[in-house]
Amino acid sequence: MKYTKYTLSTVATIALLGTAVASTAVKAEPNDLLNATLWTQTSVEFKAASMASYKLAEVMLDRAIADKNWTAALEQGDNYQNKPTAVILDVDETVLDNSEYEAWLIKANTNYSSKTWGPYVDAAISKPIPGSKAFIDYAKSKGVEVFYVSNRKAPGEVGTRKNLANLGYYVNDKIDTVLLRGETKEWGREKSTRRAHVAKDFRILLLLGDNLGDFVDAKKATLADRNAILAKYSDNWSSKWITIANPMYGSWEGASFGYNWKASGEEKRQMKMEAMKYWEPKQ
């Protein structure tokens, strides 16, 4: 695979910007990311919730191994019962913690951009999500293959693999188990094609992720659509599909303002306010 390299000038610009921001006092500008990022990065509640999700995954993995008819993938197809077993995990905020990038966005008073995200991925400095490595090691000990299905773009595969290796995560060096967006022309943002790719050769026991799209394609799903999907697959949640909490970003946010990402921050904030239900005190 041919990988696109970010230019030295781009990386240098990001480094200089980071240095400039770090050298000045942090100004507390209003930012929708602040509490979510602070909670993710500092709270024991986040760590405990993540560890609990992964411990549940271990319990459900044992059940899945024992039940030949068990599959977590809607894309599994027929005659899967005797295939080798696998689990699929998302990467960002499921295995790797990128809250330092989110914190930088707050500190620099800027928004997500591929021009800054790309160099961050290449730097391979993300931290582990609590509980994720213990679960992956457990799955490997049971003879279960581990696939990482991420919407990081294909040029970020070298940095992603390096980051996982640096943290001691298992990655198979004989087959490609790190499946990123755009590796093939069929692999777009929606993950069903990559789940189907894994399902051709493996019985998929569990799906683990932080976003609805890690489990079922839900492109442009409205808030009502998302609740309908939750209800439709009620038997899968917390058994075959294990969710890791991520309050920093995700399709849940886009759904609140109709995925109008080009709207101004003020406009998006107003639509978020309108998406909520309110208590009205008695006069």
Protein Blocks (a to p, Z undefined) as FASTA:
>chain_A
ZZddddfklmmmmmmmmmmmmmpccdddddfklmmmmmmmmpmklmmmmmmmmmmmmmmm
mmmmmmmkbcfbfkloghkllgccdddddfehplpccklmmmmmmmnopaddfklmmmmm
mnopaccdehklmmmmmmmmnopacddddfbdfklmmmmmmmmmmnopacdfkbccbdce
hkamklcfblklmmmmmmmmpccfbdcdfbfklmbccehiafklmmmmmmmmmmmgoklp
ccdddfkbcjklmmmnoopakbcfklmmmmmmmmpccddddZZ
